[in-house]
């Protein structure tokens, strides 16, 4: 079969907006993800992270968002804080 004749399968994994992040009985942080194939839901599954893993993901996201403008509805941790002397921290 030629590459152009093959059906392309598109998988996507996205957070489920209606589900909140929570802690399980094992103290891991769980984020529910939706798995889709060609736009059709296949399954939902929790991404379970230790506190240390969640901190690393949080730090990586903060770094990736560093140059992005902060939307008006952003969580508090994304809003800048002005310190005396003009320093700005996030």
C-alpha positions as CSV (number, residue, x, y, z in Angstrom):
1,X,0.0,0.0,0.0
2,X,1.4,3.4,-0.9
3,X,1.8,6.1,1.8
4,X,-0.8,8.2,0.2
5,X,-3.4,5.4,0.2
6,X,-3.0,4.7,3.9
7,X,-5.6,6.1,6.2
8,X,-4.0,8.5,8.6
9,X,-5.0,8.0,12.2
10,X,-5.0,11.0,14.4
11,X,-4.7,10.5,18.1
12,X,-5.2,13.3,20.6
13,X,-5.0,13.5,24.4
14,X,-6.6,16.5,26.1
15,X,-7.6,17.4,29.6
16,X,-11.3,17.0,30.4
17,X,-12.5,20.5,31.2
18,X,-15.4,19.4,33.3
19,X,-13.2,17.3,35.7
20,X,-11.1,19.0,38.3
21,X,-7.6,18.0,39.4
22,X,-7.8,16.1,42.6
23,X,-5.8,14.0,45.0
24,X,-6.4,10.3,45.2
25,X,-6.2,8.1,48.3
26,X,-2.5,7.4,47.5
27,X,-1.9,11.2,47.7
28,X,-1.1,11.3,44.0
29,X,-2.5,14.2,42.0
30,X,-4.9,13.0,39.2
31,X,-5.8,14.9,36.0
32,X,-8.4,13.3,33.9
33,X,-7.5,13.1,30.2
34,X,-9.7,12.4,27.1
35,X,-8.2,10.2,24.4
36,X,-9.7,10.6,20.9
37,X,-9.0,8.9,17.6
38,X,-10.0,10.7,14.4
39,X,-12.1,13.1,16.5
40,X,-14.1,10.3,18.2
41,X,-13.7,9.7,22.0
42,X,-12.0,6.4,22.8
43,X,-11.5,6.6,26.5
44,X,-10.8,8.8,29.5
45,X,-8.0,8.0,31.8
46,X,-6.4,9.7,34.9
47,X,-2.9,11.0,34.6
48,X,-1.6,10.3,38.2
49,X,1.4,12.3,39.4
50,X,3.4,12.4,42.6
51,X,3.8,15.8,44.1
52,X,7.4,15.9,42.8
53,X,6.2,15.0,39.3
54,X,3.4,17.6,39.5
55,X,6.0,20.3,40.6
56,X,8.2,19.5,37.6
57,X,5.2,19.7,35.2
58,X,4.1,23.0,36.8
59,X,7.6,24.4,36.5
60,X,7.9,23.3,32.9
61,X,4.5,24.9,32.1
62,X,5.4,28.2,33.9
63,X,8.7,28.3,31.9
64,X,6.8,27.6,28.6
65,X,4.2,30.3,29.4
66,X,6.8,32.9,30.5
67,X,6.6,35.1,27.3
68,X,2.8,34.7,26.9
69,X,0.5,37.5,27.8
70,X,-1.6,36.8,31.0
71,X,-5.3,36.4,30.1
72,X,-7.7,38.3,32.4
73,X,-9.3,35.0,33.6
74,X,-5.9,33.4,34.5
75,X,-5.4,31.8,37.8
76,X,-3.6,33.9,40.5
77,X,-0.3,32.1,40.0
78,X,-0.1,33.5,36.5
79,X,-0.7,37.1,37.5
80,X,2.4,39.3,38.1
81,X,3.2,40.7,41.5
82,X,4.7,44.2,41.8
83,X,7.3,44.5,44.5
84,X,8.6,47.8,45.9
85,X,11.5,49.0,43.8
86,X,9.8,48.0,40.5
87,X,10.8,44.3,40.5
88,X,8.2,42.0,39.0
89,X,7.8,38.4,40.0
90,X,5.4,35.7,39.0
